[in-house]
Amino acid sequence: MHGDMDDNVHPAMTLQVVDALIKANKSFDMLILPDMDHDVTQDPYVIRRTWDYFVKHLLGKEPPADYAITAPPKRPGSR
C-alpha cells in the first residue's frame, strides 16, 4: 500500500521496487491510495483491505464482501 501524496517515501521509489519485482518474475500485491500520505493505516478502507488480505491469505477464507468500517477518532495533531 502506498499513498500517492506520501511525503516520506516518494511514489517513484515504490515503483522502482515494483520494477525490480517484475524483472525478478516475483508475484506481489499492490494498492495505490489517492490523496493519502505516509500514514494510511487509520483510513477505514485501508483497515478493511488489510483485514481482508489477512483473512484471505493467512486463514484461506473469503472475507465478508464490502464490510463497512467506521473511521476511528482523529488523533490530536493529525490532519
N, C-alpha and C positions, 0 to 999 in steps of 0.2 A: 504494500500500500504506500502510496506517495501522494502528498498534496501538491498540486501544481503551483501553489504560492509559497512553498517551503522556503524559509529564509535561512535554514541551516544547511540543507543539502539541496543543491540546485538540481532540478529535474534532469538536466543533461547528464549529471553523474549517474543517476539511476538508469538512464538509457544506455550508458556505457556498460553497466552491469548486464542489462538485458542483451546488449550486443554480444558480450562475451558468453553469456549463457546460450544464445542461439548458435554462435560459432562452435561451441563445445557440444552442440546437439543435446543440451540438457532441457528437461521439461521444467516449467515453472509457472506459477500463477502470479498475476499482477493486477492491481486495481489502482487507477489514477483517479484522484479525488479533486474535482474542480473547486477553485476558490478556497482551498484549505491549506493551512500552513503545516509546520512540522509536528505540532501536537494534535493529531487527528483522532486520538484514542477516546475522546469524550463524546464524539459525534454518535448519535443513535444508529445511523446507518452503518458506520464502521463497527460499532459494537455487535450489531446483528450479523454483519458479514463475517466477523471474526468468529463468533459463536457458531454460525452455520458451517464455516470451514472446519472447525474442530470437530463438530458433530459428524460431518461427512467423512473427514479424512482420518480421524482418530477412533471414532466409535463405529464407523462404517454404516451409519444410518442416515436417512434423509431428514434434514431439519424441517420444521414446520414452514410452510410457504408464506413468505412476506409477513412474518411475525413483526408486530409493531412494538418498538421500544420507546419509552418516554425519555426525553432529554434529561440528564442529571442536572442538578442545580449548578449554576455558574460558580466557579471558584473565584475568590477575591483576586482582583488584578488581572483576570483573564479577559480576552477580547470578546 
